[in-house]
């Protein structure tokens, strides 16, 4: 799908979409690293993880 290559994001005030190469994975790994220290392991591995 298109998300595997990148995504065009139309920022407010811009007429032309900005192409971003799949920005989603960047914030996810730090979040998943922090969770086990705050939550029990079964919760961190839960399928409810939005990433």
mmCIF file of the N, C-alpha and C atoms, coordinates in Angstrom:
data_MODEL
# 
_entry.id   MODEL 
# 
loop_
_atom_site.group_PDB 
_atom_site.id 
_atom_site.type_symbol 
_atom_site.label_atom_id 
_atom_site.label_alt_id 
_atom_site.label_comp_id 
_atom_site.label_asym_id 
_atom_site.label_entity_id 
_atom_site.label_seq_id 
_atom_site.pdbx_PDB_ins_code 
_atom_site.Cartn_x 
_atom_site.Cartn_y 
_atom_site.Cartn_z 
_atom_site.occupancy 
_atom_site.B_iso_or_equiv 
_atom_site.pdbx_formal_charge 
_atom_site.auth_seq_id 
_atom_site.auth_comp_id 
_atom_site.auth_asym_id 
_atom_site.auth_atom_id 
_atom_site.pdbx_PDB_model_num 
ATOM 1   N N  . UNK A 1 1  ? 0.830  -1.217 0.000  1.00 0.00 ? 1  UNK A N  1 
ATOM 2   C CA . UNK A 1 1  ? 0.000  0.000  0.000  1.00 0.00 ? 1  UNK A CA 1 
ATOM 3   C C  . UNK A 1 1  ? 0.864  1.266  0.000  1.00 0.00 ? 1  UNK A C  1 
ATOM 4   N N  . UNK A 1 2  ? 0.217  2.383  -0.163 1.00 0.00 ? 2  UNK A N  1 
ATOM 5   C CA . UNK A 1 2  ? 0.931  3.659  -0.263 1.00 0.00 ? 2  UNK A CA 1 
ATOM 6   C C  . UNK A 1 2  ? 1.709  3.973  1.006  1.00 0.00 ? 2  UNK A C  1 
ATOM 7   N N  . UNK A 1 3  ? 1.227  3.514  2.149  1.00 0.00 ? 3  UNK A N  1 
ATOM 8   C CA . UNK A 1 3  ? 1.885  3.840  3.412  1.00 0.00 ? 3  UNK A CA 1 
ATOM 9   C C  . UNK A 1 3  ? 3.270  3.203  3.537  1.00 0.00 ? 3  UNK A C  1 
ATOM 10  N N  . UNK A 1 4  ? 3.517  2.107  2.821  1.00 0.00 ? 4  UNK A N  1 
ATOM 11  C CA . UNK A 1 4  ? 4.821  1.453  2.903  1.00 0.00 ? 4  UNK A CA 1 
ATOM 12  C C  . UNK A 1 4  ? 5.904  2.276  2.198  1.00 0.00 ? 4  UNK A C  1 
ATOM 13  N N  . UNK A 1 5  ? 5.505  3.161  1.289  1.00 0.00 ? 5  UNK A N  1 
ATOM 14  C CA . UNK A 1 5  ? 6.475  3.974  0.556  1.00 0.00 ? 5  UNK A CA 1 
ATOM 15  C C  . UNK A 1 5  ? 6.521  5.396  1.085  1.00 0.00 ? 5  UNK A C  1 
ATOM 16  N N  . UNK A 1 6  ? 5.434  5.865  1.645  1.00 0.00 ? 6  UNK A N  1 
ATOM 17  C CA . UNK A 1 6  ? 5.381  7.229  2.142  1.00 0.00 ? 6  UNK A CA 1 
ATOM 18  C C  . UNK A 1 6  ? 3.949  7.721  2.119  1.00 0.00 ? 6  UNK A C  1 
ATOM 19  N N  . UNK A 1 7  ? 3.747  8.922  2.597  1.00 0.00 ? 7  UNK A N  1 
ATOM 20  C CA . UNK A 1 7  ? 2.402  9.468  2.640  1.00 0.00 ? 7  UNK A CA 1 
ATOM 21  C C  . UNK A 1 7  ? 2.464  10.964 2.353  1.00 0.00 ? 7  UNK A C  1 
ATOM 22  N N  . UNK A 1 8  ? 1.497  11.452 1.574  1.00 0.00 ? 8  UNK A N  1 
ATOM 23  C CA . UNK A 1 8  ? 1.433  12.884 1.307  1.00 0.00 ? 8  UNK A CA 1 
ATOM 24  C C  . UNK A 1 8  ? 0.557  13.546 2.363  1.00 0.00 ? 8  UNK A C  1 
ATOM 25  N N  . UNK A 1 9  ? 1.093  14.551 3.028  1.00 0.00 ? 9  UNK A N  1 
ATOM 26  C CA . UNK A 1 9  ? 0.364  15.227 4.094  1.00 0.00 ? 9  UNK A CA 1 
ATOM 27  C C  . UNK A 1 9  ? 0.108  16.669 3.684  1.00 0.00 ? 9  UNK A C  1 
ATOM 28  N N  . UNK A 1 10 ? -1.167 17.069 3.691  1.00 0.00 ? 10 UNK A N  1 
ATOM 29  C CA . UNK A 1 10 ? -1.508 18.446 3.357  1.00 0.00 ? 10 UNK A CA 1 
ATOM 30  C C  . UNK A 1 10 ? -1.554 19.256 4.646  1.00 0.00 ? 10 UNK A C  1 
ATOM 31  N N  . UNK A 1 11 ? -0.543 20.084 4.841  1.00 0.00 ? 11 UNK A N  1 
ATOM 32  C CA . UNK A 1 11 ? -0.468 20.884 6.056  1.00 0.00 ? 11 UNK A CA 1 
ATOM 33  C C  . UNK A 1 11 ? -1.379 22.101 5.933  1.00 0.00 ? 11 UNK A C  1 
ATOM 34  N N  . UNK A 1 12 ? -1.962 22.552 7.053  1.00 0.00 ? 12 UNK A N  1 
ATOM 35  C CA . UNK A 1 12 ? -2.821 23.746 7.011  1.00 0.00 ? 12 UNK A CA 1 
ATOM 36  C C  . UNK A 1 12 ? -2.056 24.946 6.451  1.00 0.00 ? 12 UNK A C  1 
ATOM 37  N N  . UNK A 1 13 ? -2.686 25.678 5.538  1.00 0.00 ? 13 UNK A N  1 
ATOM 38  C CA . UNK A 1 13 ? -2.047 26.858 4.961  1.00 0.00 ? 13 UNK A CA 1 
ATOM 39  C C  . UNK A 1 13 ? -1.202 26.550 3.735  1.00 0.00 ? 13 UNK A C  1 
ATOM 40  N N  . UNK A 1 14 ? -1.087 25.265 3.378  1.00 0.00 ? 14 UNK A N  1 
ATOM 41  C CA . UNK A 1 14 ? -0.309 24.893 2.191  1.00 0.00 ? 14 UNK A CA 1 
ATOM 42  C C  . UNK A 1 14 ? -1.245 24.404 1.097  1.00 0.00 ? 14 UNK A C  1 
ATOM 43  N N  . UNK A 1 15 ? -0.925 24.771 -0.145 1.00 0.00 ? 15 UNK A N  1 
ATOM 44  C CA . UNK A 1 15 ? -1.736 24.334 -1.277 1.00 0.00 ? 15 UNK A CA 1 
ATOM 45  C C  . UNK A 1 15 ? -1.252 22.999 -1.830 1.00 0.00 ? 15 UNK A C  1 
ATOM 46  N N  . UNK A 1 16 ? 0.012  22.687 -1.585 1.00 0.00 ? 16 UNK A N  1 
ATOM 47  C CA . UNK A 1 16 ? 0.609  21.466 -2.132 1.00 0.00 ? 16 UNK A CA 1 
ATOM 48  C C  . UNK A 1 16 ? 0.922  20.495 -0.998 1.00 0.00 ? 16 UNK A C  1 
ATOM 49  N N  . UNK A 1 17 ? 0.477  19.240 -1.111 1.00 0.00 ? 17 UNK A N  1 
ATOM 50  C CA . UNK A 1 17 ? 0.773  18.246 -0.067 1.00 0.00 ? 17 UNK A CA 1 
ATOM 51  C C  . UNK A 1 17 ? 2.275  18.041 0.100  1.00 0.00 ? 17 UNK A C  1 
ATOM 52  N N  . UNK A 1 18 ? 2.686  17.788 1.324  1.00 0.00 ? 18 UNK A N  1 
ATOM 53  C CA . UNK A 1 18 ? 4.091  17.519 1.616  1.00 0.00 ? 18 UNK A CA 1 
ATOM 54  C C  . UNK A 1 18 ? 4.290  16.015 1.689  1.00 0.00 ? 18 UNK A C  1 
ATOM 55  N N  . UNK A 1 19 ? 5.242  15.502 0.924  1.00 0.00 ? 19 UNK A N  1 
ATOM 56  C CA . UNK A 1 19 ? 5.486  14.064 0.917  1.00 0.00 ? 19 UNK A CA 1 
ATOM 57  C C  . UNK A 1 19 ? 6.422  13.681 2.053  1.00 0.00 ? 19 UNK A C  1 
ATOM 58  N N  . UNK A 1 20 ? 5.956  12.779 2.901  1.00 0.00 ? 20 UNK A N  1 
ATOM 59  C CA . UNK A 1 20 ? 6.766  12.314 4.030  1.00 0.00 ? 20 UNK A CA 1 
ATOM 60  C C  . UNK A 1 20 ? 6.946  10.806 3.889  1.00 0.00 ? 20 UNK A C  1 
ATOM 61  N N  . UNK A 1 21 ? 8.174  10.337 3.985  1.00 0.00 ? 21 UNK A N  1 
ATOM 62  C CA . UNK A 1 21 ? 8.453  8.913  3.818  1.00 0.00 ? 21 UNK A CA 1 
ATOM 63  C C  . UNK A 1 21 ? 8.114  8.148  5.090  1.00 0.00 ? 21 UNK A C  1 
ATOM 64  N N  . UNK A 1 22 ? 6.887  7.669  5.166  1.00 0.00 ? 22 UNK A N  1 
ATOM 65  C CA . UNK A 1 22 ? 6.414  6.808  6.252  1.00 0.00 ? 22 UNK A CA 1 
ATOM 66  C C  . UNK A 1 22 ? 6.872  7.278  7.635  1.00 0.00 ? 22 UNK A C  1 
ATOM 67  N N  . UNK A 1 23 ? 6.318  8.373  8.153  1.00 0.00 ? 23 UNK A N  1 
ATOM 68  C CA . UNK A 1 23 ? 6.766  8.923  9.430  1.00 0.00 ? 23 UNK A CA 1 
ATOM 69  C C  . UNK A 1 23 ? 6.291  8.125  10.646 1.00 0.00 ? 23 UNK A C  1 
ATOM 70  N N  . UNK A 1 24 ? 5.292  7.272  10.465 1.00 0.00 ? 24 UNK A N  1 
ATOM 71  C CA . UNK A 1 24 ? 4.685  6.585  11.605 1.00 0.00 ? 24 UNK A CA 1 
ATOM 72  C C  . UNK A 1 24 ? 5.648  5.756  12.463 1.00 0.00 ? 24 UNK A C  1 
ATOM 73  N N  . UNK A 1 25 ? 6.542  4.942  11.898 1.00 0.00 ? 25 UNK A N  1 
ATOM 74  C CA . UNK A 1 25 ? 7.383  4.077  12.739 1.00 0.00 ? 25 UNK A CA 1 
ATOM 75  C C  . UNK A 1 25 ? 8.336  4.838  13.653 1.00 0.00 ? 25 UNK A C  1 
ATOM 76  N N  . UNK A 1 26 ? 8.719  6.050  13.300 1.00 0.00 ? 26 UNK A N  1 
ATOM 77  C CA . UNK A 1 26 ? 9.698  6.789  14.098 1.00 0.00 ? 26 UNK A CA 1 
ATOM 78  C C  . UNK A 1 26 ? 9.288  6.952  15.569 1.00 0.00 ? 26 UNK A C  1 
ATOM 79  N N  . UNK A 1 27 ? 8.074  7.448  15.878 1.00 0.00 ? 27 UNK A N  1 
ATOM 80  C CA . UNK A 1 27 ? 7.704  7.619  17.285 1.00 0.00 ? 27 UNK A CA 1 
ATOM 81  C C  . UNK A 1 27 ? 7.385  6.304  18.003 1.00 0.00 ? 27 UNK A C  1 
ATOM 82  N N  . UNK A 1 28 ? 7.071  5.255  17.275 1.00 0.00 ? 28 UNK A N  1 
ATOM 83  C CA . UNK A 1 28 ? 6.624  4.022  17.921 1.00 0.00 ? 28 UNK A CA 1 
ATOM 84  C C  . UNK A 1 28 ? 7.700  3.295  18.733 1.00 0.00 ? 28 UNK A C  1 
ATOM 85  N N  . UNK A 1 29 ? 8.896  3.043  18.201 1.00 0.00 ? 29 UNK A N  1 
ATOM 86  C CA . UNK A 1 29 ? 9.891  2.295  18.994 1.00 0.00 ? 29 UNK A CA 1 
ATOM 87  C C  . UNK A 1 29 ? 10.200 2.915  20.356 1.00 0.00 ? 29 UNK A C  1 
ATOM 88  N N  . UNK A 1 30 ? 10.407 4.237  20.487 1.00 0.00 ? 30 UNK A N  1 
ATOM 89  C CA . UNK A 1 30 ? 10.644 4.804  21.822 1.00 0.00 ? 30 UNK A CA 1 
ATOM 90  C C  . UNK A 1 30 ? 9.467  4.562  22.766 1.00 0.00 ? 30 UNK A C  1 
ATOM 91  N N  . UNK A 1 31 ? 8.251  4.654  22.253 1.00 0.00 ? 31 UNK A N  1 
ATOM 92  C CA . UNK A 1 31 ? 7.071  4.405  23.085 1.00 0.00 ? 31 UNK A CA 1 
ATOM 93  C C  . UNK A 1 31 ? 7.079  2.964  23.604 1.00 0.00 ? 31 UNK A C  1 
ATOM 94  N N  . UNK A 1 32 ? 7.356  2.021  22.719 1.00 0.00 ? 32 UNK A N  1 
ATOM 95  C CA . UNK A 1 32 ? 7.326  0.608  23.101 1.00 0.00 ? 32 UNK A CA 1 
ATOM 96  C C  . UNK A 1 32 ? 8.468  0.272  24.053 1.00 0.00 ? 32 UNK A C  1 
ATOM 97  N N  . UNK A 1 33 ? 9.558  1.008  23.980 1.00 0.00 ? 33 UNK A N  1 
ATOM 98  C CA . UNK A 1 33 ? 10.682 0.766  24.888 1.00 0.00 ? 33 UNK A CA 1 
ATOM 99  C C  . UNK A 1 33 ? 10.324 1.244  26.292 1.00 0.00 ? 33 UNK A C  1 
ATOM 100 N N  . UNK A 1 34 ? 9.593  2.361  26.382 1.00 0.00 ? 34 UNK A N  1 
ATOM 101 C CA . UNK A 1 34 ? 9.244  2.924  27.683 1.00 0.00 ? 34 UNK A CA 1 
ATOM 102 C C  . UNK A 1 34 ? 8.138  2.133  28.386 1.00 0.00 ? 34 UNK A C  1 
ATOM 103 N N  . UNK A 1 35 ? 7.183  1.601  27.624 1.00 0.00 ? 35 UNK A N  1 
ATOM 104 C CA . UNK A 1 35 ? 6.025  0.963  28.234 1.00 0.00 ? 35 UNK A CA 1 
ATOM 105 C C  . UNK A 1 35 ? 6.356  -0.153 29.229 1.00 0.00 ? 35 UNK A C  1 
ATOM 106 N N  . UNK A 1 36 ? 7.263  -1.085 28.896 1.00 0.00 ? 36 UNK A N  1 
ATOM 107 C CA . UNK A 1 36 ? 7.521  -2.186 29.847 1.00 0.00 ? 36 UNK A CA 1 
ATOM 108 C C  . UNK A 1 36 ? 7.975  -1.685 31.220 1.00 0.00 ? 36 UNK A C  1 
ATOM 109 N N  . UNK A 1 37 ? 8.643  -0.542 31.293 1.00 0.00 ? 37 UNK A N  1 
ATOM 110 C CA . UNK A 1 37 ? 9.105  -0.026 32.578 1.00 0.00 ? 37 UNK A CA 1 
ATOM 111 C C  . UNK A 1 37 ? 7.951  0.579  33.383 1.00 0.00 ? 37 UNK A C  1 
ATOM 112 N N  . UNK A 1 38 ? 6.866  0.947  32.679 1.00 0.00 ? 38 UNK A N  1 
ATOM 113 C CA . UNK A 1 38 ? 5.722  1.551  33.363 1.00 0.00 ? 38 UNK A CA 1 
ATOM 114 C C  . UNK A 1 38 ? 4.567  0.569  33.535 1.00 0.00 ? 38 UNK A C  1 
ATOM 115 N N  . UNK A 1 39 ? 4.490  -0.399 32.629 1.00 0.00 ? 39 UNK A N  1 
ATOM 116 C CA . UNK A 1 39 ? 3.366  -1.329 32.625 1.00 0.00 ? 39 UNK A CA 1 
ATOM 117 C C  . UNK A 1 39 ? 3.880  -2.766 32.663 1.00 0.00 ? 39 UNK A C  1 
ATOM 118 N N  . UNK A 1 40 ? 3.050  -3.690 33.124 1.00 0.00 ? 40 UNK A N  1 
ATOM 119 C CA . UNK A 1 40 ? 3.435  -5.117 33.088 1.00 0.00 ? 40 UNK A CA 1 
ATOM 120 C C  . UNK A 1 40 ? 3.668  -5.575 31.649 1.00 0.00 ? 40 UNK A C  1 
ATOM 121 N N  . UNK A 1 41 ? 4.537  -6.544 31.460 1.00 0.00 ? 41 UNK A N  1 
ATOM 122 C CA . UNK A 1 41 ? 4.879  -7.033 30.129 1.00 0.00 ? 41 UNK A CA 1 
ATOM 123 C C  . UNK A 1 41 ? 3.648  -7.478 29.315 1.00 0.00 ? 41 UNK A C  1 
ATOM 124 N N  . UNK A 1 42 ? 2.688  -8.220 29.915 1.00 0.00 ? 42 UNK A N  1 
ATOM 125 C CA . UNK A 1 42 ? 1.519  -8.650 29.129 1.00 0.00 ? 42 UNK A CA 1 
ATOM 126 C C  . UNK A 1 42 ? 0.756  -7.467 28.541 1.00 0.00 ? 42 UNK A C  1 
ATOM 127 N N  . UNK A 1 43 ? 0.697  -6.352 29.260 1.00 0.00 ? 43 UNK A N  1 
ATOM 128 C CA . UNK A 1 43 ? 0.005  -5.173 28.743 1.00 0.00 ? 43 UNK A CA 1 
ATOM 129 C C  . UNK A 1 43 ? 0.789  -4.570 27.580 1.00 0.00 ? 43 UNK A C  1 
ATOM 130 N N  . UNK A 1 44 ? 2.113  -4.503 27.709 1.00 0.00 ? 44 UNK A N  1 
ATOM 131 C CA . UNK A 1 44 ? 2.950  -3.914 26.670 1.00 0.00 ? 44 UNK A CA 1 
ATOM 132 C C  . UNK A 1 44 ? 2.859  -4.727 25.378 1.00 0.00 ? 44 UNK A C  1 
ATOM 133 N N  . UNK A 1 45 ? 2.677  -6.038 25.503 1.00 0.00 ? 45 UNK A N  1 
ATOM 134 C CA . UNK A 1 45 ? 2.588  -6.896 24.335 1.00 0.00 ? 45 UNK A CA 1 
ATOM 135 C C  . UNK A 1 45 ? 1.159  -7.068 23.854 1.00 0.00 ? 45 UNK A C  1 
ATOM 136 N N  . UNK A 1 46 ? 0.232  -6.325 24.448 1.00 0.00 ? 46 UNK A N  1 
ATOM 137 C CA . UNK A 1 46 ? -1.181 -6.460 24.109 1.00 0.00 ? 46 UNK A CA 1 
ATOM 138 C C  . UNK A 1 46 ? -1.455 -6.038 22.672 1.00 0.00 ? 46 UNK A C  1 
ATOM 139 N N  . UNK A 1 47 ? -2.494 -6.606 22.075 1.00 0.00 ? 47 UNK A N  1 
ATOM 140 C CA . UNK A 1 47 ? -2.859 -6.263 20.709 1.00 0.00 ? 47 UNK A CA 1 
ATOM 141 C C  . UNK A 1 47 ? -3.515 -4.885 20.650 1.00 0.00 ? 47 UNK A C  1 
ATOM 142 N N  . UNK A 1 48 ? -3.763 -4.254 21.798 1.00 0.00 ? 48 UNK A N  1 
ATOM 143 C CA . UNK A 1 48 ? -4.363 -2.924 21.825 1.00 0.00 ? 48 UNK A CA 1 
ATOM 144 C C  . UNK A 1 48 ? -3.348 -1.841 21.485 1.00 0.00 ? 48 UNK A C  1 
ATOM 145 N N  . UNK A 1 49 ? -2.083 -2.232 21.297 1.00 0.00 ? 49 UNK A N  1 
ATOM 146 C CA . UNK A 1 49 ? -1.027 -1.285 20.940 1.00 0.00 ? 49 UNK A CA 1 
ATOM 147 C C  . UNK A 1 49 ? -1.364 -0.635 19.599 1.00 0.00 ? 49 UNK A C  1 
ATOM 148 N N  . UNK A 1 50 ? -1.542 0.700  19.544 1.00 0.00 ? 50 UNK A N  1 
ATOM 149 C CA . UNK A 1 50 ? -1.935 1.364  18.293 1.00 0.00 ? 50 UNK A CA 1 
ATOM 150 C C  . UNK A 1 50 ? -0.863 1.286  17.213 1.00 0.00 ? 50 UNK A C  1 
ATOM 151 N N  . UNK A 1 51 ? 0.377  1.029  17.586 1.00 0.00 ? 51 UNK A N  1 
ATOM 152 C CA . UNK A 1 51 ? 1.442  0.923  16.590 1.00 0.00 ? 51 UNK A CA 1 
ATOM 153 C C  . UNK A 1 51 ? 1.421  -0.469 15.982 1.00 0.00 ? 51 UNK A C  1 
# 
